[in-house]
Each structure stands twice: as C-alpha cells, then as structure tokens.
Amino acid sequence: MNISELFHSIQGEGHLTGKPMFFIRTQGCSVKCPIREVCDQPESLGFKGGTRYTPAELAALALAAVGPRGWVSITGGEPLEQSDFDELVIACRQADLFINVQTSGLKRVNAPWDWCTVSPKAPVAQLQLLFAQELKVVFTGQSLAVLTDYYQQFSASNYYLQPCWRDGGCNTQETLDKVYELNRLGMQWEFSAQWHKYLGVR
C-alpha cells in the first residue's frame, strides 16, 4: 500500500475524541471535493509519493504503538482507493486491534470495521455508503437543504458539523450557529472541533 504518513496520537475529532490511536494515512485521493483547495492533508492527495508497506507490516507497527485491543485509524487521502484496503483491515483484526475507517462515503466499505466515520465531500445522493457510526460534515456554508438531506437520508448514530480551517483560523462561530439552527428544527447535530489542533499535537 502507498502510505502518506504513520503516527501515534489521540483522535481529535468526533465521537472517539481523546482515544489514543495509531494513524495510517494512505496516499492518494481522487475525490473532487469542495474543500480540496484547503484540505488539511494536501500532501496525501496525489497518487505519487508516499512509502510502500504491506498490510502485515502496518498491522505490526500499529500493534507496537497501541498494544492489543488498541485502536488504529485508517484514513487518507481516500483509503478505499487502495487495492489492499481489505487486506489491511483483516491484518489489523488478526492483530487484535479495533479499526476506525475514515472515508468520504463515495465507495462502499466491504471489510468489517469497528467504527466508521463518513466525512462526505458530495451531496448525499452521490454517496455509495449511506450508514456509519458517525457522519462528520466539514462546514463550508452548506445550505440548510443539503444538511437536512444528510440527516434524513444517511443513517448514523452521531451527526457532527465541524469547522473548516483556512489560513490558520476556522469558522467556529458560523458552525456553532448552524448547529443551533439545526437543533431548533429537530435535527440532533453536534459540534466537533479538531481538538488536536487546539492542543498542538499531531
């Protein structure tokens, strides 16, 4: 597999915030999303570059970092564009690790996960994956209609709206205002910050 980076840190977003994880960031993403120009991981977008690892090597590195029953986050880029994605999930499961998959939802996940995070970069009608433990939308000014479609047509236990970082800052207040508006309309959205950025950790 082509890997952009590997690191051990805490999860800074969504329901699993604060949980120690070993992050496997895959190299390559073909999703033409509305935040591509301000993607916080631009180095992982191209399909050239990165370092080659086998799924077994990645699982061993994760196990050494977090120990048995620890968590590994497979993210990107877009991890489902890696041909060995299923083999990586199997190798991590055989290593007795919990698996968090983070994806755009434009491809289905066939391998078994423990926690799936869908961060959509397209309207809900274009998604191939329509259920996960959490839906995490980076707020760039999406309309009420778009956010309502996500809430009504995507099945999740948790719905998060997350600020978009640009030029060292983020639209925190606008995101909070939209969360309040959605809740007043009966949609149980929550605010999700990228706490690792506030804490200054990877």
N, C-alpha and C positions, 0 to 999 in steps of 0.2 A: 504494500500500500504506500501511496505517496502521503507523507506526513509533513504538515507545515511546522508544527511545534508540539512538544510534550512538556507538561509542567504539573506540579503538585501544588494545590492551593485550596481555598474554600470556594464553594459555589456562591456567587454574589447576586443571583437573580432568581425570582420565582419562589415556588413552594419549598425548594430544597436549600434556600439561602442559609449559609453558615456551615453546611455539611462539608467536611474535608473530601476532596475528590482528586483523582488523577485525570488530567485533561488530555485527550487525544484529539488534536485539531488536524483534520485531513486537509490536503492540498487540492484546491480546485472547486469552482462553483460556477455553473452556467446560468444561474437564476438572474434574470434581468430585473432586479427589484428596484423599487423607488428610492431606496436608501443606499444603493450601491456606491454612489459618489461620496458618501460619508460613512461607509462601512467601517466599523471599528477594528476590523481584521483584514485590511486590504491586501496584506501580504499572502493571505490564504486563498485569494480569488483565482489567481492564474493556475493553469494546469501544469505549467513548467515550474521547476524548482522543487523544494521540499527534499525530504530524505526518505529512502525506501526502508521499510520494516516489514517483517512477516507478522501476521496476526498473533502467532505464538510469542514472538519477541515482545510485542506490545502488551500482551496479557501479562507476561513475566515482569515487565517494568512496572505495570500498574500494581501488581500484587506486592512487589517490593516496596512501593511507595505507601500504599494504604492498608496492606495486610488483608487477611481473609475476611470476607464479608464487608470489605470496604467498597467504596463507590468509584466507578470510572465513568467519565462523561465523554461521549463520542460526539464531536461537534465539527464545525468547519469554518469556512468552506461549506460544502454540502456533502455530508458523509455518505449519503445514499448514492452518490455518483461514483463511489469507489467499488470496483468489481469484487473486492474481498470483504465487503462490509459484513455479510452474513457470517463469514468465517471468523471475523474479529469478535463478533458477539458470542459465537459459540466458544471461542478460546477463552474469553473473559468469564463466561458462565462456568466452564470447566475449571477455571482458577478460583471459583467460589467468590466471584465479585458481583456486586449489584451494578446494573447498567442503566445509565441515563443517556438516551438518544436525543439529540437536538437537531431538528430538521425544519425545512421550510414548508413541508407538507405537500410538495408538488410530486412526490413519489411515495408509494406505499412502503411501509416497513414490514417485511415478512419475518424477520428474525425476532425472537422473543426478547422483549425489554422488561425492565422493572419500572422505569419511569420514562415517559416520552414527553418531550417539550416540543410543541409546534410553534414556530415563530413565522407566521405567514408573510410572504412577500408578494402575494397576489390576492385578488378577491376570492371569497370562499367558493364560488362556482368553479374556479380553476383548480382547486385542491384535489388531490387523489387520496389523501389521508384526512379523514373527517372525524377522527376521535383520538384523544390522547388524555393523559392525566392533566395537562395544562396547556392552555393556549396563551401565548405571550406576544402581544402586538406592540411593536415599536411605534409610538405615536408621532406621526409626521403631519397631523392635521386631517386624518381620515374623517370623512363625513359621518354623521350620525347613522345614516342608512347603511354604510359599509360596516360599521361596528355592530349594528343591530343584526345584520346578516351573519356575521361571525358568531354572535351569541346564540342566534336561533337555529343556525344550520350546522354548527360544529359542536360535537358532544365532548365536553371536558368537565373535570371536577373543579377546576380553577380557571378563571379568566383574568389575565393580567394586562394592564396597559403600562408601558414602560417609556420613559422619556428618551428622546433621541439626542445624542451628544454631537455637537458641532462646535468647532473652533474652541475647544476646551470648556464649553458650557453645555447646558441642556435645558430643554423646555419643560422644566419641572412644574411650574405653576399651571401652564396650559394643560399638561397631562392630568394634574390633580383636578382641575376644573372639569375636564371631560369625564373623569371617574365619578365625580359627584353628580354630574348631569345624568350619566347612565344609570346610576343607582336610584336617582329620583324617579326614573322611568321604569323601575322594577328589574333592572339587569344588574346582577351581582358581580360587577367588575372590581378588581383590586389594583392598587398601585404597586408597581415593582420597580425599585431602583437598582442600578448596578452598584451594589454596596462595595464591591471590591475596588471600584474607582474612588469612592469616598475614603476608603480605608488605606488606599495607596498600596494594595497588594496585587499580584498578578491575577 
